[in-house]
Amino acid sequence: MWIVLSADPSNTRQPGRHIRPSSRKYAFARIYTHAPFLLVVLLGLAVFSQDVGRPGLWRDEAATIAICPRSLGQLVQFSRNLDLVHLAYYLLAQVAWQIDNSVTAVRLISVLAMSLTAGMLVLIGRRLGSVRVGILAGLLLVVNPFASRYAQEARPFATVALLATISTYLLLALLPNPSRRNQVAYATSLALLGLFNVLALMLVLAHAGQVWWTGDRQVRRRWALATAAGLAVISPFVLLSFTQRGQVSWIETPHLYDLRSLLTLEFGSRHAPLVVAVALLAALGVRYLSARGGWSRWSGWASTPAKRAIVLGIGWSVAPPIVLFAISQVLPLWDVHYLLFSLPGLALLLAGLCPSLDSRSALRSYATLSTAVVLMAALGFSDQIAYRDPVTGHQEDLLSVSAQLGEEAKRGDAVLFVPTELRVLTEVSPQNFANLDDVALDQQPIGAANLVGTPIDTADLVGVLKPHQRVWLVEGLFKHRSAGVDKASLTLLANRFEEVETRTTTDVRVTLYTRASAHTRGKASPLRRVRLPARTPSSGQ
């Protein structure tokens, strides 16, 4: 900004000379402008990083940690067989792993991503015309337990939510100014979004609704060109990813209660949707009764920016789940963590629905904002605690399982994994398996370019177990596909060994077997069972 000084005898400068404003004032103005963004990001960092190392490691996170120590060449070879869709994230995880070889370091990627997502909602609110709407949306995301759950996970879904939010922000920059620069930025954001999660490209449907509602013909045409360019760039990657669809063949066809479960998870409580609906109706009722201008005045309960946020929020939070649900009736792909990228849309929708947020009275506006944040924080507080539980926070605690084996196993003991995907434990904490012989393993995971290696033939299982008197069975209680070696392992243990002790930690059971004598083989044996106390989040996983 330039200032023109008028002629003044007392001024030693020449009349009409242009000078820049004080750099100190300019810097202060920039800080003040970005203060809401920075404040929400810092609050997000404070909340999402709270006890980030406490929740137990679960299977998918274990896969990430197993990949981190591998070389770039080994990672590329692995991605040819598995998890091509997560290749970009694994590269980020390897960078974090180089800084600090810990699960917490890798989880901090998601902490930062979700915090920036909350901050980007502030900028989206500003683009829509209301910083207050953006601030409330960002704060609602910060206090959302579903956001905390995936902000503390060593998986890519928080990063995908950030990319979806950035892409939406760039869309809002494109609508009023469909320049070549904005088109390229938006197309690039779509390509990056697809690179981190192919299913997140369903966001384009929400963007299409926003463009149709707000844009003229020229804007629609330029948006369509930018979208086509972004999708064309990423399309070869999408096609290659679908060649590995066998990885998610365990997913079943969803039912209507799965949509209800998603709603419960996103709101943080079974009762939250009803409480929010009642609160909104009560606020609107008070507004109607207090309005002096009749219906015409009451109908203006939401400002224009709030209405824009509602339209965008509906498309962002509602369209992807419905589309994925419909697709999954034919091609099952439904899993809640694939839909995390729609959670910022829900926060934006709730912020737009909040009455009096853009009131001329700052006191009333911020009182409304505070009430909404406190209400949503209170409704989700129990799940915030549950998701940070060291045993059941992430549904499984695989590190506790491996620690138990490390303490109780004796040199020469055998270990069997059912399903074989639990063998990833040997890569996550190899020191705890130093005394154990993984008898069903033929080729190591790195050599096989996968996570579980290559199993031996089922016919060889009897022979490899013959020298062992004690066998540890690590068994997953979750749904899984039974492989031939899994069934053979269970049958062999039941017929030729006796159960001595079993310990269950949520979804994983560890059982010690000893070789049965000839006169006790096939008979029931004394069994000592130990079950660790389990507490699951009220909204499920």
Residue pairs with C-beta under 8 A, 6 or more apart in sequence:
1 21
2 18
2 19
2 20
3 18
3 19
3 20
3 21
4 16
4 18
5 11
5 13
5 15
5 16
5 17
5 19
6 15
7 15
7 16
8 15
13 19
20 26
36 122
36 131
36 134
36 135
37 119
37 122
37 123
38 119
40 118
40 119
40 121
40 122
40 135
40 138
40 139
40 142
41 115
41 116
41 118
41 119
42 115
43 118
43 139
43 142
44 114
44 115
44 116
44 117
44 118
44 119
44 138
44 141
44 142
44 151
45 111
45 112
45 115
47 142
47 143
47 148
48 110
48 111
48 114
48 115
48 142
48 147
48 148
48 151
48 152
49 108
49 111
50 388
51 152
51 388
52 104
52 107
52 108
52 111
52 152
53 102
53 103
53 104
53 107
54 388
54 389
54 390
54 393
55 152
55 387
55 388
55 389
55 390
55 393
55 394
56 390
56 391
56 392
56 393
56 394
56 396
56 397
56 398
56 399
56 400
56 506
57 65
57 103
57 394
57 396
57 397
57 398
57 399
57 428
58 394
58 395
58 396
58 397
58 398
59 396
59 398
59 421
59 422
59 424
59 476
60 153
60 155
61 103
61 153
61 154
61 155
61 394
62 398
62 424
62 425
62 427
62 428
63 83
63 424
63 451
64 89
64 90
64 93
64 106
64 154
64 155
65 103
65 106
65 154
65 427
65 428
66 424
66 427
66 428
66 445
66 451
67 75
67 78
67 83
67 90
67 93
67 94
67 451
68 90
68 93
68 94
68 96
68 97
68 101
68 106
69 97
69 101
69 427
70 78
70 94
70 446
72 94
74 446
74 449
75 87
75 90
75 91
75 94
76 87
77 449
78 449
78 450
79 87
79 90
80 449
81 244
81 449
81 450
82 244
82 247
82 450
82 451
83 90
83 244
83 247
84 237
84 240
84 241
84 244
85 197
85 198
85 241
85 244
86 155
86 156
88 156
88 195
88 196
89 155
89 156
89 159
89 196
92 109
92 159
93 106
93 109
93 154
96 105
96 106
96 108
96 109
97 105
97 106
99 105
103 154
106 154
107 152
107 153
107 154
109 154
109 158
109 159
110 150
110 151
110 152
110 153
110 154
110 155
110 157
110 158
110 159
111 151
111 152
111 158
113 151
113 158
113 159
113 161
113 162
114 141
114 147
114 150
114 151
114 158
114 161
114 162
115 142
115 151
116 162
117 141
117 147
117 158
117 161
117 162
117 165
117 344
118 138
118 139
118 141
118 142
118 147
118 344
119 138
120 138
120 162
120 165
120 166
120 169
120 344
121 134
121 137
121 138
121 141
121 165
121 344
121 347
121 348
121 351
122 131
122 134
122 135
122 137
122 138
123 134
123 169
124 134
124 137
124 165
124 168
124 169
124 172
124 312
124 348
125 131
125 132
125 133
125 134
125 135
125 136
125 137
125 138
125 305
125 309
125 348
125 351
126 134
127 169
127 172
127 173
128 134
128 172
128 305
128 308
128 309
128 312
129 303
129 304
129 305
129 308
130 303
130 305
130 306
130 309
130 357
130 358
132 357
132 358
132 365
132 369
133 305
133 306
133 309
133 348
133 351
133 352
133 357
133 358
134 351
135 369
136 350
136 351
136 354
136 357
136 369
136 372
136 373
137 309
137 344
137 347
137 348
137 350
137 351
138 347
139 369
139 373
140 347
140 350
140 351
140 372
140 373
140 376
141 147
141 343
141 344
141 347
143 373
143 376
143 377
143 380
144 266
144 268
144 343
144 347
144 376
144 380
145 268
145 380
145 381
145 383
145 384
145 386
145 387
145 537
145 539
146 265
146 266
146 268
146 340
146 343
146 380
146 383
146 539
147 343
148 384
148 387
148 388
149 383
149 387
150 157
150 158
150 161
150 337
150 340
151 158
152 387
152 388
152 393
153 394
155 337
156 196
156 197
157 197
157 337
157 338
157 340
157 341
158 340
159 196
160 193
160 196
160 197
160 200
160 340
160 341
161 340
161 341
161 343
161 344
163 189
163 192
163 193
163 196
163 200
163 341
164 193
164 200
164 203
164 341
164 342
164 344
165 344
166 189
167 186
167 189
167 190
167 193
167 203
167 207
168 203
168 206
168 207
168 312
168 316
168 344
170 182
170 185
170 186
170 189
171 186
171 207
171 210
171 211
171 223
173 182
173 185
173 186
174 182
174 183
174 185
174 186
174 219
174 222
174 223
174 226
175 210
175 211
175 214
175 215
175 219
175 223
178 218
178 219
178 222
178 223
182 226
183 222
183 225
183 226
183 229
184 226
186 223
186 226
186 227
186 230
187 226
187 227
187 229
187 230
187 233
188 230
189 230
190 201
190 204
190 226
190 227
190 230
190 231
190 234
191 230
191 233
191 234
193 200
193 201
193 203
194 200
194 201
194 230
194 231
194 234
194 237
194 238
195 234
195 237
197 338
197 341
198 237
198 238
198 241
198 242
199 324
199 333
199 338
200 338
200 341
201 231
201 234
201 238
202 319
202 320
202 323
202 324
203 316
203 320
203 341
203 342
204 227
204 231
205 315
205 319
205 320
205 323
206 312
206 315
206 316
206 319
206 320
206 345
207 223
207 227
207 315
209 311
209 315
209 319
210 311
210 312
210 315
211 219
211 220
211 223
212 220
213 311
214 308
215 223
248 332
248 333
248 335
249 481
250 479
250 480
250 481
251 328
251 332
251 333
251 334
251 335
252 332
253 328
253 329
253 332
253 334
254 325
254 328
254 329
254 332
254 334
258 325
258 334
259 321
259 325
261 336
261 539
261 540
262 321
262 336
262 339
263 273
264 270
264 272
264 273
264 539
264 540
265 336
265 539
265 540
266 317
266 343
266 346
267 273
267 276
267 379
267 380
268 376
268 379
268 380
268 383
268 384
268 539
269 275
269 379
269 380
269 382
269 383
269 538
269 539
270 538
270 539
271 379
272 376
272 379
272 380
275 375
275 379
276 350
276 375
276 376
279 375
280 353
280 354
280 355
283 354
283 355
283 356
284 301
284 355
287 298
287 301
287 355
287 356
288 298
291 297
291 298
301 355
301 356
302 310
302 352
302 353
302 355
303 357
303 358
305 358
306 351
306 352
306 353
306 354
306 357
306 358
307 352
308 352
309 348
309 349
309 351
309 352
310 349
310 352
310 353
312 345
312 348
313 345
313 346
313 347
313 348
313 349
313 350
313 351
313 352
314 345
314 349
315 345
316 342
316 344
316 345
316 346
316 348
316 349
317 342
317 343
317 345
317 346
317 348
317 349
318 342
318 345
320 339
320 341
320 342
321 339
321 342
324 333
324 334
324 338
324 339
325 334
327 333
328 334
350 372
350 376
351 357
351 372
354 368
354 369
354 372
355 368
356 364
356 365
356 368
357 365
357 368
357 369
358 365
359 365
359 368
382 537
382 538
383 537
383 538
383 539
386 392
386 393
386 535
386 536
386 537
386 538
387 393
387 394
387 537
389 535
390 397
391 397
391 400
391 505
391 506
391 532
391 533
391 534
391 535
392 506
392 534
392 535
392 536
392 537
393 537
394 541
395 506
395 507
395 536
395 541
396 505
396 506
396 507
396 508
397 505
397 506
397 508
398 422
398 425
398 428
398 508
399 428
399 429
400 505
401 425
401 474
401 505
401 508
401 510
402 425
402 428
402 429
402 432
402 433
403 429
403 432
404 503
404 510
405 415
405 432
405 433
405 436
405 472
405 474
405 510
406 429
406 431
406 432
406 433
406 434
406 435
408 512
409 415
409 433
409 435
409 436
409 472
410 435
410 470
411 435
412 435
412 437
412 468
412 470
413 435
413 436
413 437
413 468
413 470
413 471
413 472
414 436
414 437
414 438
414 439
414 464
414 465
414 468
414 470
414 471
414 472
415 433
415 436
415 437
415 438
415 439
415 471
415 472
415 473
415 474
416 439
416 440
416 471
416 472
416 473
416 474
416 489
416 493
417 423
417 425
417 438
417 440
417 452
417 474
418 473
418 474
418 475
418 476
418 486
418 489
418 490
419 476
419 480
419 481
419 482
419 483
419 486
420 440
420 452
420 455
420 483
420 485
420 486
421 451
421 452
421 476
421 480
422 474
422 475
422 476
422 508
423 438
423 441
423 445
423 451
423 452
423 453
424 445
424 451
424 452
425 432
425 433
425 474
426 433
426 438
427 445
427 451
436 472
437 468
439 456
439 461
439 464
439 465
439 468
440 455
440 456
440 461
440 464
440 485
440 489
441 453
441 454
441 455
441 456
442 453
442 454
442 455
442 456
443 453
443 454
444 453
445 451
445 452
445 453
447 453
448 454
455 483
455 485
456 464
456 485
458 484
458 485
458 487
458 488
461 485
461 488
461 489
461 492
462 492
465 471
465 492
465 496
468 515
469 514
469 515
470 512
470 513
470 514
470 515
471 493
471 497
471 512
471 513
471 514
472 510
472 511
472 512
472 513
473 489
473 490
473 493
473 509
473 510
473 511
473 512
473 513
474 508
474 509
474 510
475 508
475 509
475 510
475 511
476 507
476 508
476 509
477 504
477 507
477 508
477 509
478 507
493 513
495 521
495 522
496 515
496 516
496 521
497 513
497 514
497 515
497 516
498 513
498 514
498 515
498 516
498 520
498 525
499 511
499 512
499 513
499 525
499 527
500 511
500 512
500 513
500 514
500 525
500 527
500 528
501 511
501 512
501 527
501 528
501 529
501 530
502 509
502 510
502 511
502 512
502 527
502 528
502 529
502 530
503 509
503 510
503 511
503 529
503 530
503 531
503 532
504 510
504 529
504 530
504 531
504 532
505 532
505 534
506 532
506 534
506 536
516 522
516 525
